[in-house]
Amino acid sequence: QVQLVESGGGLVQPGGSLRLSCAASGRTFRNYAMGWFRQAPGKEREFAAAISGNGGNSHYAESVKGRFTISRDNAKNTVYLQMNSLKPEDTAVYYCAANSNTVYSNLCYGAEYSYDYWGQGTQVTVSS
């Protein structure tokens, strides 16, 4: 079983930056592909970014590409989402998720069903 706890959300002005963290339990974190998803009010949850267990591969949604960076520190059992040039449309609850049983190269990294563990979410609000 994997427990995930997100933190770092808050209120930021358009054009600003924020870094989200997701702390994971267990000693096998390095084996898990990790993803960030977000859900805006009244909208379905959507993929934002994903990273392989060793951090060697990552993917981004077109909506965040060039602005967001996903990274991980396996020694700290933590995955990060650095968000720059934030826009009002980035306002959402951000969730981190873990996949514990699929090799990243075979993983449908942008699909919710690919992840078997989820955090509680952290609110990000981009507003003037």
C-alpha positions as CSV (number, residue, x, y, z in Angstrom):
1,Q,0.0,0.0,0.0
2,V,1.2,3.5,-0.9
3,Q,0.2,6.7,0.8
4,L,0.6,10.0,-0.9
5,V,0.4,13.5,0.6
6,E,0.5,16.6,-1.5
7,S,1.5,20.0,-0.3
8,G,2.6,23.4,-1.6
9,G,-0.6,24.7,-3.0
10,G,-1.9,28.1,-2.5
11,L,-2.9,31.5,-4.0
12,V,-0.6,33.0,-6.6
13,Q,-0.9,35.8,-9.1
14,P,-0.9,35.2,-12.9
15,G,2.6,34.8,-14.1
16,G,3.8,33.6,-10.7
17,S,5.3,30.3,-9.7
18,L,4.5,27.5,-7.3
19,R,6.2,24.2,-6.4
20,L,4.0,21.3,-5.4
21,S,5.4,18.3,-3.4
22,C,4.1,14.8,-3.0
23,A,5.5,12.7,-0.2
24,A,5.1,9.0,-0.5
25,S,5.4,6.2,2.0
26,G,7.3,3.0,1.7
27,R,10.7,1.9,0.5
28,T,9.7,1.0,-3.0
29,F,9.0,4.6,-4.2
30,R,11.8,4.4,-6.7
31,N,9.9,1.7,-8.6
32,Y,6.8,3.8,-9.1
33,A,6.0,5.9,-12.0
34,M,4.4,9.1,-10.7
35,G,1.9,11.4,-12.2
36,W,0.3,14.8,-11.5
37,F,-3.4,15.4,-12.4
38,R,-5.6,18.4,-11.8
39,Q,-9.3,19.1,-11.6
40,A,-10.7,22.5,-12.1
41,P,-14.2,23.5,-10.8
42,G,-16.9,21.9,-12.9
43,K,-14.4,20.0,-15.1
44,E,-13.1,16.5,-15.2
45,R,-9.8,15.6,-13.8
46,E,-7.0,15.9,-16.4
47,F,-3.4,14.8,-16.8
48,A,-0.7,17.3,-16.2
49,A,2.7,15.5,-16.0
50,A,4.2,12.1,-15.4
51,I,7.7,10.8,-14.6
52,S,9.3,7.3,-14.6
53,G,10.6,5.7,-11.5
54,N,14.2,6.7,-12.0
55,G,13.3,10.1,-13.3
56,G,14.8,9.4,-16.8
57,N,11.6,9.9,-18.7
58,S,8.8,12.4,-18.3
59,H,5.7,13.6,-20.3
60,Y,3.5,16.7,-20.1
61,A,0.1,17.7,-21.2
62,E,0.2,20.2,-24.0
63,S,-1.6,22.7,-21.8
64,V,1.4,22.8,-19.3
65,K,4.3,22.0,-21.6
66,G,7.1,24.5,-21.3
67,R,5.7,25.9,-18.0
68,F,5.6,22.9,-15.7
69,T,8.5,20.6,-14.7
70,I,8.0,17.3,-12.9
71,S,10.9,15.9,-11.0
72,R,11.6,13.5,-8.2
73,D,14.0,12.8,-5.3
74,N,13.8,9.1,-4.6
75,A,16.1,9.5,-1.5
76,K,13.3,11.7,-0.1
77,N,10.4,9.7,-1.5
78,T,9.1,12.9,-3.0
79,V,7.9,14.0,-6.4
80,Y,7.6,17.7,-7.3
81,L,5.8,19.8,-9.8
82,Q,7.4,23.1,-10.5
83,M,4.8,25.4,-12.0
84,N,5.9,28.6,-13.7
85,S,4.1,31.3,-15.7
86,L,0.9,30.3,-14.0
87,K,-2.4,31.2,-15.7
88,P,-5.9,31.5,-14.2
89,E,-6.8,28.4,-16.1
90,D,-4.3,26.5,-14.1
91,T,-6.6,26.9,-11.1
92,A,-7.5,23.4,-9.9
93,V,-7.0,20.9,-7.2
94,Y,-3.8,19.1,-8.0
95,Y,-3.4,15.4,-7.2
96,C,-0.4,13.2,-7.3
97,A,-0.7,9.5,-8.2
98,A,1.5,6.4,-8.3
99,N,1.6,3.4,-10.5
100,S,3.1,0.4,-8.7
101,N,3.0,-2.3,-11.3
102,T,3.6,-1.1,-14.9
103,V,6.9,-0.4,-16.6
104,Y,6.9,3.2,-17.6
105,S,7.5,2.5,-21.3
106,N,4.3,0.5,-21.4
107,L,2.3,2.9,-19.2
108,C,-0.5,5.0,-20.5
109,Y,0.8,7.8,-18.4
110,G,-2.0,10.2,-19.1
111,A,-4.8,8.0,-18.1
112,E,-6.3,8.0,-14.7
113,Y,-6.8,4.3,-14.7
114,S,-3.1,3.7,-15.0
115,Y,-2.6,4.9,-11.4
116,D,-3.6,2.8,-8.4
117,Y,-2.8,5.2,-5.6
118,W,-3.8,8.8,-5.2
119,G,-3.2,11.7,-2.8
120,Q,-5.8,13.9,-1.3
121,G,-5.1,16.9,-3.5
122,T,-3.8,20.4,-2.9
123,Q,-5.6,23.6,-4.1
124,V,-3.9,25.9,-6.5
125,T,-5.6,29.2,-7.2
126,V,-4.2,31.6,-9.8
127,S,-5.9,34.9,-9.5
128,S,-5.2,38.7,-9.3
